[in-house]
Amino acid sequence: MSTHTFPTPHPPSLLADSDNNEHLDNEIISPELDELCAADAGAFVGDGYPRPVPPQTFVAKMAALGAKQALAVAPDITSAKAALTDIELVLRGKSRGKSGGYIPPDFSPWVRVRMEGMRSHLAQYSNPNSVTYGQWGQSAHQAAIAAGRDWNQSMLADEDLANDVCEHLQELGKFITAEKLVDYLSREDIMDKHGLDKSISVRTARRYLTELGYR
């Protein structure tokens, strides 16, 4: 048996020599890209990590969109198909069980018209056989045409609501104004009764008055 002698190892220094410094350690970084100079976390979208400055063309486009930035993005086809399935289930109603069939949902005519319109819109957008497949805006237009109206159909398509509006206007007599019609349709009891989910503008109220024969 032979004995081998190895040199005593030297432990590495805890401090790196200056010769081992990375060449990027002293690089000058623009303040807007330096995470140490960035705003507190939460000032950025997502995880708070600073991102490079976007192109000026993109900034200008977003500024032009203003508050409509989120509305300008159409859903992807998968999300649209999922939403279509949900709407069809709601419109179909609950199952009657062993007796078969489904219980018609208790919707006001206005709510049903709107949901049917959304179903048509989503179907034309997400069906590969549709001429407007993948085209959100064109699908909305085609859905409105298929329903025999424009997309922003008058609330007065609901006969019950139209009758209530006419009675209210008769009570007002000669003091009818678009503003008073807006107030009436914004009342909580009226919105609950007819399934309205939002108020109307003065401009829309004027159009309603014209449809009812008031000038």
C-alpha positions as CSV (number, residue, x, y, z in Angstrom):
1,M,0.0,0.0,0.0
2,S,1.4,3.3,-1.1
3,T,0.8,6.6,0.6
4,H,0.1,9.7,-1.5
5,T,0.6,13.2,-0.2
6,F,-1.7,16.0,-1.5
7,P,-1.1,19.7,-1.1
8,T,-3.0,21.5,1.5
9,P,-6.0,23.3,-0.1
10,H,-6.3,27.0,0.3
11,P,-9.8,28.3,1.3
12,P,-11.2,30.9,-1.2
13,S,-11.3,34.5,-0.1
14,L,-14.6,35.7,1.1
15,L,-14.2,38.9,-0.9
16,A,-13.9,38.8,-4.7
17,D,-10.9,40.5,-6.3
18,S,-11.6,43.6,-8.2
19,D,-10.4,41.8,-11.3
20,N,-13.4,39.5,-11.1
21,N,-16.0,42.3,-11.2
22,E,-18.6,42.0,-14.0
23,H,-18.3,44.5,-16.7
24,L,-22.0,45.5,-16.4
25,D,-21.7,46.3,-12.7
26,N,-20.9,49.9,-13.4
27,E,-23.3,50.4,-16.4
28,I,-25.3,53.6,-16.3
29,I,-29.0,52.8,-16.5
30,S,-31.7,55.3,-17.5
31,P,-33.8,56.3,-14.4
32,E,-37.1,55.1,-15.9
33,L,-35.6,51.6,-16.4
34,D,-33.8,51.5,-13.0
35,E,-35.8,49.4,-10.6
36,L,-34.1,51.1,-7.7
37,C,-35.5,54.4,-8.9
38,A,-38.9,53.1,-9.7
39,A,-42.1,54.0,-7.9
40,D,-43.4,51.8,-5.1
41,A,-44.8,48.4,-6.0
42,G,-48.3,48.7,-7.1
43,A,-47.8,51.6,-9.4
44,F,-47.3,49.1,-12.3
45,V,-49.7,46.7,-13.9
46,G,-49.2,43.1,-12.7
47,D,-46.4,42.2,-10.3
48,G,-45.1,45.7,-9.8
49,Y,-41.9,45.1,-11.7
50,P,-40.9,48.1,-13.9
51,R,-41.2,47.7,-17.6
52,P,-39.4,49.5,-20.5
53,V,-41.1,52.6,-21.7
54,P,-43.7,51.7,-24.5
55,P,-43.4,53.2,-28.0
56,Q,-44.9,56.6,-28.4
57,T,-47.2,55.3,-31.1
58,F,-48.8,52.9,-28.5
59,V,-49.0,55.7,-25.9
60,A,-50.8,58.0,-28.5
61,K,-53.2,55.2,-29.4
62,M,-54.2,54.5,-25.8
63,A,-54.6,58.2,-25.1
64,A,-57.0,58.5,-28.0
65,L,-59.0,55.6,-26.7
66,G,-59.3,57.2,-23.3
67,A,-61.8,55.5,-21.0
68,K,-62.7,53.0,-23.7
69,Q,-59.3,51.2,-23.5
70,A,-60.8,48.1,-21.9
71,L,-63.9,48.2,-24.1
72,A,-61.8,48.1,-27.2
73,V,-60.6,44.6,-26.6
74,A,-62.8,41.8,-27.9
75,P,-62.9,38.5,-26.0
76,D,-61.1,35.5,-27.5
77,I,-63.1,32.8,-29.2
78,T,-62.8,30.4,-26.3
79,S,-64.2,32.9,-23.8
80,A,-67.0,33.8,-26.2
81,K,-68.0,30.2,-26.6
82,A,-68.0,29.7,-22.8
83,A,-70.2,32.8,-22.4
84,L,-72.5,31.6,-25.1
85,T,-73.0,28.3,-23.3
86,D,-73.8,30.1,-20.0
87,I,-76.4,32.3,-21.7
88,E,-78.0,29.4,-23.4
89,L,-78.3,27.5,-20.1
90,V,-79.9,30.6,-18.5
91,L,-82.4,31.0,-21.3
92,R,-83.3,27.4,-21.3
93,G,-84.3,27.4,-17.6
94,K,-84.1,24.8,-14.9
95,S,-84.9,21.2,-15.6
96,R,-88.4,19.8,-14.7
97,G,-86.7,16.6,-13.5
98,K,-88.2,13.3,-14.4
99,S,-91.2,14.8,-16.1
100,G,-88.9,16.2,-18.8
101,G,-88.5,19.6,-20.3
102,Y,-87.5,22.8,-18.7
103,I,-89.1,25.5,-16.6
104,P,-89.2,28.8,-18.6
105,P,-87.2,31.4,-16.8
106,D,-89.1,34.3,-15.3
107,F,-87.6,37.1,-17.4
108,S,-89.3,40.4,-18.3
109,P,-89.7,40.8,-22.1
110,W,-86.9,43.4,-22.0
111,V,-84.4,41.2,-20.3
112,R,-85.2,38.3,-22.7
113,V,-84.7,40.5,-25.8
114,R,-81.4,41.7,-24.5
115,M,-80.2,38.1,-23.7
116,E,-81.3,36.8,-27.0
117,G,-79.4,39.6,-28.7
118,M,-76.2,38.6,-26.7
119,R,-76.7,35.0,-27.6
120,S,-76.9,35.9,-31.3
121,H,-73.9,38.2,-31.0
122,L,-71.7,35.5,-29.4
123,A,-72.9,32.8,-31.7
124,Q,-72.0,34.8,-34.8
125,Y,-68.7,35.7,-33.4
126,S,-67.6,32.2,-32.2
127,N,-69.1,30.0,-34.9
128,P,-66.5,29.1,-37.6
129,N,-69.3,28.9,-40.2
130,S,-70.4,32.5,-39.5
131,V,-69.5,35.2,-42.1
132,T,-68.4,37.4,-39.2
133,Y,-66.4,34.7,-37.3
134,G,-63.8,36.3,-35.1
135,Q,-65.1,39.9,-35.9
136,W,-66.6,41.3,-32.7
137,G,-68.0,44.5,-34.1
138,Q,-69.4,43.0,-37.3
139,S,-71.0,40.2,-35.3
140,A,-72.8,42.7,-33.1
141,H,-74.1,44.5,-36.2
142,Q,-75.3,41.3,-37.7
143,A,-77.0,40.2,-34.5
144,A,-78.9,43.5,-34.4
145,I,-80.0,43.1,-38.1
146,A,-81.1,39.6,-37.4
147,A,-83.3,40.9,-34.5
148,G,-84.9,43.4,-36.9
149,R,-83.6,46.4,-35.0
150,D,-80.4,48.4,-34.2
151,W,-78.2,47.2,-31.3
152,N,-79.5,49.9,-29.0
153,Q,-83.2,49.0,-29.4
154,S,-85.6,51.2,-27.5
155,M,-86.7,50.1,-24.0
156,L,-90.2,50.8,-25.4
157,A,-90.1,47.4,-27.1
158,D,-91.3,46.2,-23.7
159,E,-95.0,46.8,-23.9
160,D,-95.5,46.8,-20.2
161,L,-92.8,49.5,-19.8
162,A,-94.2,51.5,-22.7
163,N,-97.6,51.5,-21.1
164,D,-96.2,52.7,-17.7
165,V,-94.3,55.4,-19.5
166,C,-97.4,56.6,-21.3
167,E,-99.4,56.7,-18.1
168,H,-96.6,58.7,-16.4
169,L,-96.5,61.2,-19.3
170,Q,-100.2,61.6,-19.1
171,E,-99.9,62.5,-15.5
172,L,-97.3,65.1,-16.3
173,G,-99.6,66.7,-18.8
174,K,-98.0,69.7,-20.4
175,F,-95.0,69.6,-18.1
176,I,-93.3,66.8,-20.0
177,T,-89.6,67.0,-20.4
178,A,-86.8,64.6,-21.3
179,E,-85.2,65.1,-17.9
180,K,-88.4,64.0,-16.1
181,L,-88.5,60.9,-18.2
182,V,-84.9,60.2,-17.2
183,D,-85.8,60.6,-13.6
184,Y,-88.9,58.3,-13.9
185,L,-86.9,55.5,-15.6
186,S,-84.2,55.8,-13.0
187,R,-86.5,55.2,-10.1
188,E,-85.7,52.1,-8.2
189,D,-89.2,50.7,-8.2
190,I,-89.5,51.1,-12.0
191,M,-86.1,49.6,-12.6
192,D,-86.9,46.6,-10.4
193,K,-90.4,46.1,-12.0
194,H,-89.1,46.0,-15.6
195,G,-85.6,44.5,-15.0
196,L,-83.7,47.6,-16.1
197,D,-80.1,47.6,-15.2
198,K,-79.1,51.2,-16.0
199,S,-80.6,54.6,-16.5
200,I,-80.9,56.4,-19.9
201,S,-79.4,59.7,-21.1
202,V,-81.3,62.8,-21.8
203,R,-80.7,62.3,-25.5
204,T,-82.2,58.9,-25.4
205,A,-85.2,60.2,-23.4
206,R,-85.8,62.8,-26.2
207,R,-85.8,60.0,-28.7
208,Y,-88.3,58.0,-26.7
209,L,-90.6,61.0,-26.5
210,T,-90.4,61.4,-30.3
211,E,-91.3,57.7,-30.7
212,L,-94.3,58.2,-28.5
213,G,-95.5,61.2,-30.6
214,Y,-94.3,64.0,-28.4
215,R,-92.4,66.8,-30.1
